[in-house]
């Protein structure tokens, strides 16, 4: 059976249209859609949290007994919402996330120290460094860093 890629693993798009019309014919300027985050199905929240923690994410709000957010730094918006899906409503491993880091080698070292060693060799160009990773639930992560033009050699 083919894997179902759920539009960025059920990417949450928040579209708000606030603002009141104040007179006849008054129009409200449209508000552009904003991506709030991505939901991914997970088997083990603690293990998946450890993986994304090694990428620099922090636990955020726990929405209920089966959904917990992960955030970057002080951002109030969830970037990844882990969904423990015991009823198989979502496809595990169907997401494809892109994560950009300033310290590519340091990030790989943190992942390895957390028990998630990378396999394969990064593609290094003048513009970017790229390596495909897989989280504990099979979701693909495109890890991106500076290319040779923006990296310091050890």
N, C-alpha and C positions, 0 to 999 in steps of 0.2 A: 504494500500500500504506500502510495506517495506521501511524503511528509507535507503537512499543511503549514505553510508559512503564514502566520496570521498577521499580516501587515505590520511587520516589526513587533511580533509577539503581542498583539493587541495593544498597540501604542495608544495611549490616552491623548486625545486631542480635546483641549478645552477651548470652546468657542464661547465668548461672552459678548453680549450685545447690550451693554448698559448705557444709560443716558436717556433722558426723557425729552420728548418733543415738546417745545414750548409754545408753538403757534401753528396756525393752519399751514400745512405744507412743509413744516420744519422736518428736516431729516437728521437722523443720527448717523455719524460717520461709522462705517463698518470697522469692527475690531478684527484684526488678523488672527487666524488660528494660532495657537501656541502649543507646542508639544510639552506635555507635563511630565511624561515618563513612559516607561515600558513595563508591562507585566510579564513575568516569566513564571512558568510552572516549575516547582522544585520538589524534590523528594525529601530533602533534609535541610531545613532552614539554617541550622547551626553550621553545617559544612559549607553551604552556599554563601552564608554571611562571612565565613572565614576567607573564602576565595575573593569575594568582592572587597573585603577588608584589606587584603593584601594589595589591592589596586587603589586603596585610599578611601573607600566608601565607609560611611558610618551608619549604624542602625538608626532609623528614624521612627516615625509613628507606627504603632501596631494598630491597624484598623479594626481587626477582629481576630478570632482564634486561628485564622488561616491566611491572613494577609499582613505583611510587614514591609515597610518602606526602607530603602537604603538611599542615602543622600551623599552629596559631595560637600564637604566643609560645612559652612554656615548656611547653605541654601535651604530654605524651607520646603522647596519642591522635591518630591521624590523623583529620583532618576530611574530607579528600578524598584518595582513592587514585587516581592516574592509571594507567590501564591502556592500554598500547600494544597495540591489538587488531588484529593483522594477519590474524587468521582470522575476523573479523566475528562474534564470539560475542556482542558487545554492540552496542547501538544508539547511535551517536554522536548527541549532541544530545538525548537522551531524558531528561536530568536536569533538575530544577528546584530550584535552591538558593536559600536565603534568607540574606542576609548583612546584619547590622545593624552600622552604624558610627556613632561619635560625631561625626565630622567629615565630613559628607556631601560638602560642596563640595571639601574637601581630597582626599577619596578620588577624586572625579571628576577632579581635577587630576592626581593621581598616575597614574590610568589613562591619561589623555590623554598625559602625558609618556612613558609606557611604550609609546605607539603604539596605544592602545585608546580612542579618543575615544567618548564616549557619544552616542547619537543620540536625539532626542526630548527632551521637557521633563519634568522630574520633576513628579509629583503632590504638591503641598504642602498639608497640612491642619494643623489645630492640634495633632493628635496625632502625626503622622508625615510623613516625606517618603519617596517611593517612586519608583524608576525601574527599569524592566526593562532588563537588559543581556544580551548574548550573549557567551559566551567564544569562543575561536578554534575550538572544535569544535562550536559550535551549542547548547551547554547554556545554558539560560536562568537568569539570576541576578536575583533580586528584591533590589535594593539598598535598604535601609531606613535612615533616619536620623531625628533628632529633627524634630518638627513645629514650626510657628511658635511654639508656646508654649515650646519648649525650645531655640530657636536664637537666637544673637546675630546681629544684622544688621551687615554690614561697614560 
